[in-house]
Amino acid sequence: MDVREGLKTAKRVVVKVGTSTITRPAGGSNLVRMEEIAREIAGLADEGREMVLVTSGAIAAGMNRMGLKTRPKDVSKRQALAAVGQGVLMHLYETMFASYGQTAGQVLLTKENSVRHNQYTNSRNALLSMLSMGVVPVVNENDAVSVDELKIGDNDTLSATVASLVDADALIILSDVDGLYTANPQENPDAKLISEVREVTPEIEGLAGGAGTEGGTGGMVTKLVAAKIAMSAGVTMVIARGDRFGVMREVLEGKPVGTVFFAKDEHLRARKAWLAFGRHIGGNLTVDEGCVRAMRSGASLLAAGIVAVDGEFKPKSTVRVLGPDGREIARGVANYGADEIRRIAGKKTKEIAKILPEAAHDEVIHRDDLVMMV
């Protein structure tokens, strides 16, 4: 089945709206666009789809309420503005959804909710329960208590994490651009919109620019990170322009809107999704081509195939596995810390016990704790 045709049958859909979509250039919430978003999501929910909204804009809403024009650099002040803005934002959404017969419920997530497996599971169960009750979850990162090292990141990444959490069929990221272009369309009039992306290759990543608009934190780079998460979790993702009514319906009717990123054929199981996307990345392991082939055949990661270790991490940390070209091949939970892996890198399994007398594992990453990303 054509991937866009498949969107017609998407049952569970996550929609992400960015700050630029729901705020006015002069400041303040764009109430007209927010109402349109609520109306469109409510209409899709009335048709039997399970809808989740991931929204930015809490800090911007707080700035407007407090009469500020410039986003503060101080973390504590941004947290304070988020605390004010989250209430304002949720009240607006709650009122708008209610006017179309839908109940909205606020969900505030932090990195801690995804790092700890029990909290990951609890977050998943809460979201699924809300959907089963016919509630539209309105999700944002809890910026009032998060600091940079504990943040999931930008809301593009958050939306892909949520899509993975709830086993969504589709993720629609509404942005201030039509999709992924061959070049920056603001600088190059010959730039062409890319309709389909089957795999996020280094060449595709090279097309991404820097951060987006002043009010937001995302850009095409973060959207490609979100695409990799969504695709690996079996979620079809679409980037589309978010400033007009009806764009979500067009996407879910299979129309050629924006850029569609193909989901991988096999969904990750819930635990492996958590291993890949729910945990802090401690560092990188670079492996040789033979090791890449072995892992793709279902083998564990052995020390013999490791050629370099980057970062400082402890045993049971999640690490990226990079191929010889620096491309991310897999993620997994390392049985050894960075210093130990440096000592055994390139060594045969039978040599590990001599180098590390207390070694308890033959594998650096066991295949049950390894998730292939390509």
ZADREN-680048 format. One record per residue (C-alpha): residue number from 1; x, y, z. Coordinates in nm, 2 decimals. Layout:
<sites>
site pos=NUM&east=X&north=Y&up=Z
...
</sites>
This chain:
<sites>
site pos=1&east=0.00&north=0.00&up=0.00
site pos=2&east=0.12&north=0.35&up=-0.08
site pos=3&east=0.24&north=0.52&up=0.24
site pos=4&east=0.01&north=0.82&up=0.19
site pos=5&east=-0.29&north=0.59&up=0.12
site pos=6&east=-0.20&north=0.42&up=0.45
site pos=7&east=-0.26&north=0.75&up=0.63
site pos=8&east=-0.63&north=0.72&up=0.55
site pos=9&east=-0.66&north=0.44&up=0.79
site pos=10&east=-0.44&north=0.59&up=1.07
site pos=11&east=-0.64&north=0.52&up=1.39
site pos=12&east=-0.41&north=0.69&up=1.65
site pos=13&east=-0.26&north=1.02&up=1.55
site pos=14&east=-0.02&north=1.26&up=1.73
site pos=15&east=-0.03&north=1.62&up=1.61
site pos=16&east=0.25&north=1.86&up=1.71
site pos=17&east=0.21&north=2.24&up=1.68
site pos=18&east=0.50&north=2.47&up=1.73
site pos=19&east=0.52&north=2.81&up=1.90
site pos=20&east=0.53&north=2.99&up=1.56
site pos=21&east=0.20&north=2.82&up=1.46
site pos=22&east=0.00&north=2.93&up=1.77
site pos=23&east=0.15&north=3.28&up=1.84
site pos=24&east=0.13&north=3.61&up=1.66
site pos=25&east=0.44&north=3.78&up=1.53
site pos=26&east=0.38&north=4.07&up=1.76
site pos=27&east=0.34&north=3.85&up=2.06
site pos=28&east=0.05&north=3.67&up=2.23
site pos=29&east=-0.15&north=3.36&up=2.14
site pos=30&east=-0.30&north=3.33&up=1.79
site pos=31&east=-0.65&north=3.25&up=1.92
site pos=32&east=-0.79&north=3.21&up=1.57
site pos=33&east=-0.54&north=2.94&up=1.47
site pos=34&east=-0.56&north=2.76&up=1.81
site pos=35&east=-0.94&north=2.75&up=1.77
site pos=36&east=-0.90&north=2.60&up=1.42
site pos=37&east=-0.66&north=2.34&up=1.55
site pos=38&east=-0.90&north=2.24&up=1.82
site pos=39&east=-1.19&north=2.23&up=1.57
site pos=40&east=-1.00&north=2.01&up=1.33
site pos=41&east=-0.87&north=1.77&up=1.59
site pos=42&east=-1.22&north=1.75&up=1.74
site pos=43&east=-1.37&north=1.67&up=1.40
site pos=44&east=-1.11&north=1.39&up=1.34
site pos=45&east=-1.18&north=1.25&up=1.69
site pos=46&east=-1.56&north=1.26&up=1.61
site pos=47&east=-1.48&north=1.03&up=1.31
site pos=48&east=-1.33&north=0.77&up=1.54
site pos=49&east=-0.96&north=0.86&up=1.54
site pos=50&east=-0.77&north=0.88&up=1.87
site pos=51&east=-0.60&north=1.22&up=1.87
site pos=52&east=-0.31&north=1.35&up=2.08
site pos=53&east=-0.20&north=1.71&up=2.07
site pos=54&east=0.16&north=1.80&up=2.16
site pos=55&east=0.18&north=2.18&up=2.19
site pos=56&east=0.45&north=2.44&up=2.24
site pos=57&east=0.39&north=2.79&up=2.35
site pos=58&east=0.38&north=2.78&up=2.73
site pos=59&east=0.67&north=3.03&up=2.77
site pos=60&east=0.53&north=3.25&up=2.50
site pos=61&east=0.19&north=3.25&up=2.67
site pos=62&east=0.35&north=3.34&up=3.00
site pos=63&east=0.55&north=3.62&up=2.84
site pos=64&east=0.22&north=3.76&up=2.70
site pos=65&east=0.05&north=3.74&up=3.04
site pos=66&east=0.34&north=3.91&up=3.21
site pos=67&east=0.37&north=4.18&up=2.94
site pos=68&east=0.72&north=4.07&up=2.83
site pos=69&east=0.85&north=4.12&up=2.47
site pos=70&east=1.18&north=3.94&up=2.50
site pos=71&east=1.24&north=3.58&up=2.60
site pos=72&east=1.46&north=3.58&up=2.91
site pos=73&east=1.79&north=3.40&up=2.91
site pos=74&east=1.78&north=3.31&up=3.28
site pos=75&east=1.66&north=2.95&up=3.33
site pos=76&east=1.46&north=3.03&up=3.65
site pos=77&east=1.27&north=3.31&up=3.48
site pos=78&east=1.18&north=3.09&up=3.18
site pos=79&east=1.06&north=2.83&up=3.43
site pos=80&east=0.85&north=3.09&up=3.60
site pos=81&east=0.70&north=3.20&up=3.27
site pos=82&east=0.63&north=2.84&up=3.17
site pos=83&east=0.44&north=2.79&up=3.50
site pos=84&east=0.22&north=3.09&up=3.42
site pos=85&east=0.19&north=3.00&up=3.05
site pos=86&east=0.10&north=2.64&up=3.10
site pos=87&east=-0.22&north=2.73&up=3.29
site pos=88&east=-0.31&north=2.99&up=3.03
site pos=89&east=-0.25&north=2.76&up=2.74
site pos=90&east=-0.44&north=2.47&up=2.89
site pos=91&east=-0.74&north=2.69&up=2.98
site pos=92&east=-0.76&north=2.80&up=2.62
site pos=93&east=-0.74&north=2.45&up=2.48
site pos=94&east=-0.98&north=2.31&up=2.73
site pos=95&east=-1.24&north=2.58&up=2.65
site pos=96&east=-1.19&north=2.54&up=2.27
site pos=97&east=-1.21&north=2.16&up=2.27
site pos=98&east=-1.52&north=2.17&up=2.50
site pos=99&east=-1.70&north=2.40&up=2.25
site pos=100&east=-1.67&north=2.12&up=2.00
site pos=101&east=-1.78&north=1.85&up=2.24
site pos=102&east=-1.44&north=1.71&up=2.33
site pos=103&east=-1.27&north=1.67&up=2.67
site pos=104&east=-0.90&north=1.77&up=2.69
site pos=105&east=-0.66&north=1.66&up=2.96
site pos=106&east=-0.32&north=1.81&up=3.04
site pos=107&east=-0.01&north=1.59&up=3.04
site pos=108&east=0.32&north=1.74&up=3.14
site pos=109&east=0.63&north=1.52&up=3.08
site pos=110&east=0.99&north=1.54&up=3.18
site pos=111&east=1.30&north=1.34&up=3.09
site pos=112&east=1.27&north=1.16&up=3.42
site pos=113&east=0.94&north=1.01&up=3.30
site pos=114&east=1.12&north=0.84&up=3.01
site pos=115&east=1.45&north=0.76&up=3.17
site pos=116&east=1.30&north=0.53&up=3.45
site pos=117&east=1.13&north=0.23&up=3.30
site pos=118&east=0.85&north=0.23&up=3.55
site pos=119&east=0.77&north=0.60&up=3.49
site pos=120&east=0.79&north=0.53&up=3.11
site pos=121&east=0.54&north=0.26&up=3.15
site pos=122&east=0.32&north=0.47&up=3.38
site pos=123&east=0.32&north=0.76&up=3.13
site pos=124&east=0.23&north=0.52&up=2.85
site pos=125&east=-0.05&north=0.37&up=3.05
site pos=126&east=-0.19&north=0.71&up=3.15
site pos=127&east=-0.20&north=0.83&up=2.79
site pos=128&east=-0.36&north=0.51&up=2.66
site pos=129&east=-0.62&north=0.53&up=2.94
site pos=130&east=-0.70&north=0.88&up=2.84
site pos=131&east=-0.75&north=0.78&up=2.48
site pos=132&east=-0.97&north=0.49&up=2.58
site pos=133&east=-1.19&north=0.73&up=2.77
site pos=134&east=-1.23&north=0.95&up=2.47
site pos=135&east=-1.00&north=1.23&up=2.61
site pos=136&east=-0.77&north=1.44&up=2.39
site pos=137&east=-0.43&north=1.45&up=2.57
site pos=138&east=-0.27&north=1.79&up=2.54
site pos=139&east=0.10&north=1.72&up=2.60
site pos=140&east=0.39&north=1.96&up=2.68
site pos=141&east=0.72&north=1.93&up=2.85
site pos=142&east=0.71&north=2.04&up=3.21
site pos=143&east=0.93&north=2.35&up=3.15
site pos=144&east=0.84&north=2.48&up=3.49
site pos=145&east=1.06&north=2.22&up=3.66
site pos=146&east=1.29&north=2.10&up=3.39
site pos=147&east=1.64&north=2.21&up=3.34
site pos=148&east=1.84&north=2.15&up=3.03
site pos=149&east=2.01&north=1.83&up=3.14
site pos=150&east=1.67&north=1.68&up=3.24
site pos=151&east=1.48&north=1.80&up=2.94
site pos=152&east=1.35&north=1.57&up=2.67
site pos=153&east=1.45&north=1.85&up=2.44
site pos=154&east=1.25&north=2.04&up=2.18
site pos=155&east=0.89&north=1.95&up=2.12
site pos=156&east=0.96&north=1.79&up=1.79
site pos=157&east=1.15&north=1.52&up=1.99
site pos=158&east=0.88&north=1.52&up=2.25
site pos=159&east=0.61&north=1.45&up=1.99
site pos=160&east=0.81&north=1.16&up=1.84
site pos=161&east=0.86&north=1.02&up=2.19
site pos=162&east=0.49&north=1.05&up=2.26
site pos=163&east=0.41&north=0.88&up=1.93
site pos=164&east=0.64&north=0.60&up=2.03
site pos=165&east=0.49&north=0.58&up=2.38
site pos=166&east=0.13&north=0.54&up=2.25
site pos=167&east=0.21&north=0.32&up=1.94
site pos=168&east=0.07&north=0.59&up=1.71
site pos=169&east=0.00&north=0.52&up=1.35
site pos=170&east=0.09&north=0.87&up=1.24
site pos=171&east=0.27&north=1.18&up=1.36
site pos=172&east=0.19&north=1.52&up=1.20
site pos=173&east=0.43&north=1.80&up=1.28
site pos=174&east=0.28&north=2.14&up=1.19
site pos=175&east=0.55&north=2.39&up=1.12
site pos=176&east=0.62&north=2.73&up=0.96
site pos=177&east=0.76&north=2.55&up=0.65
site pos=178&east=0.59&north=2.33&up=0.40
site pos=179&east=0.83&north=2.04&up=0.46
site pos=180&east=1.18&north=1.94&up=0.39
site pos=181&east=1.34&north=2.12&up=0.09
site pos=182&east=1.65&north=2.05&up=-0.12
site pos=183&east=1.78&north=2.38&up=0.00
site pos=184&east=1.67&north=2.67&up=0.23
site pos=185&east=1.37&north=2.81&up=0.04
site pos=186&east=1.42&north=3.15&up=0.20
site pos=187&east=1.76&north=3.18&up=0.05
site pos=188&east=1.74&north=2.97&up=-0.27
site pos=189&east=1.44&north=3.03&up=-0.50
site pos=190&east=1.52&north=2.70&up=-0.68
site pos=191&east=1.47&north=2.49&up=-0.37
site pos=192&east=1.23&north=2.20&up=-0.42
site pos=193&east=1.00&north=2.04&up=-0.17
site pos=194&east=1.09&north=1.68&up=-0.10
site pos=195&east=0.76&north=1.48&up=-0.10
site pos=196&east=0.89&north=1.15&up=0.04
site pos=197&east=1.18&north=1.03&up=0.26
site pos=198&east=1.22&north=0.66&up=0.29
site pos=199&east=1.53&north=0.68&up=0.51
site pos=200&east=1.71&north=0.97&up=0.69
site pos=201&east=2.05&north=0.94&up=0.53
site pos=202&east=2.35&north=1.16&up=0.60
site pos=203&east=2.26&north=1.34&up=0.27
site pos=204&east=1.91&north=1.41&up=0.40
site pos=205&east=2.05&north=1.53&up=0.73
site pos=206&east=2.28&north=1.76&up=0.54
site pos=207&east=1.98&north=1.94&up=0.39
site pos=208&east=1.86&north=2.06&up=0.74
site pos=209&east=1.92&north=2.41&up=0.84
site pos=210&east=1.96&north=2.57&up=1.19
site pos=211&east=1.70&north=2.67&up=1.44
site pos=212&east=1.36&north=2.80&up=1.34
site pos=213&east=1.19&north=3.12&up=1.43
site pos=214&east=1.29&north=3.34&up=1.73
site pos=215&east=1.00&north=3.23&up=1.95
site pos=216&east=1.07&north=2.85&up=1.91
site pos=217&east=1.36&north=2.62&up=1.97
site pos=218&east=1.32&north=2.38&up=1.69
site pos=219&east=1.42&north=2.37&up=1.33
site pos=220&east=1.46&north=2.12&up=1.05
site pos=221&east=1.75&north=1.95&up=1.24
site pos=222&east=1.52&north=1.86&up=1.53
site pos=223&east=1.25&north=1.75&up=1.29
site pos=224&east=1.48&north=1.50&up=1.13
site pos=225&east=1.58&north=1.37&up=1.48
site pos=226&east=1.20&north=1.33&up=1.54
site pos=227&east=1.17&north=1.15&up=1.21
site pos=228&east=1.43&north=0.90&up=1.30
site pos=229&east=1.26&north=0.83&up=1.63
site pos=230&east=0.92&north=0.80&up=1.47
site pos=231&east=1.03&north=0.59&up=1.17
site pos=232&east=1.22&north=0.34&up=1.39
site pos=233&east=0.91&north=0.31&up=1.62
site pos=234&east=0.69&north=0.22&up=1.32
site pos=235&east=0.52&north=0.56&up=1.30
site pos=236&east=0.46&north=0.74&up=0.97
site pos=237&east=0.56&north=1.11&up=1.01
site pos=238&east=0.45&north=1.41&up=0.80
site pos=239&east=0.59&north=1.77&up=0.82
site pos=240&east=0.34&north=2.02&up=0.69
site pos=241&east=0.27&north=2.39&up=0.70
site pos=242&east=0.06&north=2.47&up=1.01
site pos=243&east=-0.08&north=2.81&up=0.93
site pos=244&east=-0.40&north=2.70&up=0.76
site pos=245&east=-0.72&north=2.52&up=0.85
site pos=246&east=-0.77&north=2.17&up=0.70
site pos=247&east=-0.41&north=2.06&up=0.67
site pos=248&east=-0.44&north=1.77&up=0.91
site pos=249&east=-0.74&north=1.64&up=0.73
site pos=250&east=-0.55&north=1.67&up=0.40
site pos=251&east=-0.26&north=1.47&up=0.54
site pos=252&east=-0.50&north=1.20&up=0.67
site pos=253&east=-0.68&north=1.18&up=0.34
site pos=254&east=-0.36&north=1.09&up=0.17
site pos=255&east=-0.32&north=1.41&up=-0.02
site pos=256&east=0.04&north=1.51&up=-0.13
site pos=257&east=0.09&north=1.76&up=0.15
site pos=258&east=0.43&north=1.83&up=0.30
site pos=259&east=0.70&north=1.57&up=0.34
site pos=260&east=0.61&north=1.22&up=0.45
site pos=261&east=0.87&north=1.00&up=0.63
site pos=262&east=0.81&north=0.62&up=0.58
site pos=263&east=0.77&north=0.41&up=0.89
site pos=264&east=0.98&north=0.10&up=0.92
site pos=265&east=0.80&north=-0.22&up=0.86
site pos=266&east=0.86&north=-0.36&up=1.21
site pos=267&east=0.74&north=-0.18&up=1.52
site pos=268&east=0.97&north=-0.18&up=1.81
site pos=269&east=0.84&north=-0.35&up=2.12
site pos=270&east=0.76&north=-0.12&up=2.41
site pos=271&east=1.07&north=-0.21&up=2.60
site pos=272&east=1.30&north=-0.17&up=2.30
site pos=273&east=1.13&north=0.17&up=2.22
site pos=274&east=1.22&north=0.27&up=2.58
site pos=275&east=1.58&north=0.15&up=2.53
site pos=276&east=1.62&north=0.34&up=2.21
site pos=277&east=1.43&north=0.67&up=2.28
site pos=278&east=1.35&north=0.69&up=2.65
site pos=279&east=1.69&north=0.69&up=2.81
site pos=280&east=1.97&north=0.95&up=2.82
site pos=281&east=2.25&north=0.87&up=2.57
site pos=282&east=2.58&north=0.83&up=2.76
site pos=283&east=2.82&north=0.81&up=2.47
site pos=284&east=2.91&north=0.65&up=2.13
site pos=285&east=3.07&north=0.33&up=2.03
site pos=286&east=3.22&north=0.32&up=1.67
site pos=287&east=3.24&north=-0.03&up=1.52
site pos=288&east=3.38&north=-0.18&up=1.20
site pos=289&east=3.18&north=-0.29&up=0.90
site pos=290&east=3.19&north=-0.66&up=1.00
site pos=291&east=3.03&north=-0.57&up=1.33
site pos=292&east=2.76&north=-0.38&up=1.15
site pos=293&east=2.68&north=-0.68&up=0.93
site pos=294&east=2.67&north=-0.91&up=1.23
site pos=295&east=2.43&north=-0.68&up=1.43
site pos=296&east=2.20&north=-0.65&up=1.13
site pos=297&east=2.19&north=-1.03&up=1.13
site pos=298&east=2.07&north=-1.03&up=1.49
site pos=299&east=2.41&north=-1.07&up=1.67
site pos=300&east=2.51&north=-0.91&up=2.00
site pos=301&east=2.78&north=-0.63&up=2.00
site pos=302&east=3.11&north=-0.79&up=2.08
site pos=303&east=3.43&north=-0.61&up=2.19
site pos=304&east=3.62&north=-0.73&up=1.88
site pos=305&east=3.42&north=-0.51&up=1.65
site pos=306&east=3.47&north=-0.18&up=1.85
site pos=307&east=3.72&north=0.06&up=1.71
site pos=308&east=3.65&north=0.37&up=1.92
site pos=309&east=3.47&north=0.49&up=2.24
site pos=310&east=3.35&north=0.84&up=2.28
site pos=311&east=3.22&north=0.99&up=2.61
site pos=312&east=3.23&north=0.89&up=2.98
site pos=313&east=2.96&north=0.66&up=3.10
site pos=314&east=2.90&north=0.39&up=3.35
site pos=315&east=2.78&north=0.03&up=3.30
site pos=316&east=2.41&north=-0.01&up=3.20
site pos=317&east=2.42&north=0.33&up=3.02
site pos=318&east=2.25&north=0.36&up=2.69
site pos=319&east=2.49&north=0.43&up=2.41
site pos=320&east=2.48&north=0.50&up=2.03
site pos=321&east=2.65&north=0.25&up=1.80
site pos=322&east=2.81&north=0.42&up=1.50
site pos=323&east=2.93&north=0.26&up=1.18
site pos=324&east=3.27&north=0.34&up=1.01
site pos=325&east=3.11&north=0.64&up=0.84
site pos=326&east=2.99&north=0.79&up=1.17
site pos=327&east=2.63&north=0.71&up=1.09
site pos=328&east=2.41&north=0.58&up=1.38
site pos=329&east=2.35&north=0.21&up=1.34
site pos=330&east=2.20&north=0.11&up=1.67
site pos=331&east=2.14&north=0.20&up=2.03
site pos=332&east=2.17&north=-0.03&up=2.33
site pos=333&east=2.25&north=-0.07&up=2.70
site pos=334&east=2.62&north=-0.13&up=2.75
site pos=335&east=2.73&north=-0.40&up=3.00
site pos=336&east=3.05&north=-0.21&up=3.07
site pos=337&east=3.15&north=0.15&up=3.13
site pos=338&east=3.35&north=0.36&up=2.89
site pos=339&east=3.69&north=0.30&up=3.05
site pos=340&east=3.64&north=-0.08&up=3.05
site pos=341&east=3.52&north=-0.08&up=2.69
site pos=342&east=3.83&north=0.12&up=2.59
site pos=343&east=4.05&north=-0.16&up=2.75
site pos=344&east=3.87&north=-0.44&up=2.57
site pos=345&east=3.79&north=-0.27&up=2.23
site pos=346&east=3.92&north=-0.48&up=1.94
site pos=347&east=3.98&north=-0.78&up=2.17
site pos=348&east=3.84&north=-1.13&up=2.12
site pos=349&east=3.58&north=-1.25&up=2.37
site pos=350&east=3.82&north=-1.51&up=2.53
site pos=351&east=4.06&north=-1.23&up=2.61
site pos=352&east=3.81&north=-1.02&up=2.81
site pos=353&east=3.85&north=-1.22&up=3.13
site pos=354&east=4.23&north=-1.16&up=3.13
site pos=355&east=4.19&north=-0.79&up=3.09
site pos=356&east=3.89&north=-0.75&up=3.32
site pos=357&east=3.91&north=-1.02&up=3.58
site pos=358&east=3.57&north=-0.93&up=3.72
site pos=359&east=3.40&north=-0.94&up=3.38
site pos=360&east=3.06&north=-1.10&up=3.39
site pos=361&east=2.95&north=-1.06&up=3.02
site pos=362&east=3.08&north=-1.18&up=2.69
site pos=363&east=2.89&north=-0.91&up=2.51
site pos=364&east=2.94&north=-0.54&up=2.53
site pos=365&east=2.57&north=-0.51&up=2.44
site pos=366&east=2.35&north=-0.81&up=2.44
site pos=367&east=2.12&north=-0.85&up=2.14
site pos=368&east=1.81&north=-0.83&up=2.37
site pos=369&east=1.93&north=-0.48&up=2.48
site pos=370&east=2.02&north=-0.37&up=2.13
site pos=371&east=1.79&north=-0.18&up=1.89
site pos=372&east=1.88&north=-0.14&up=1.53
site pos=373&east=1.82&north=0.21&up=1.40
site pos=374&east=1.88&north=0.14&up=1.03
</sites>
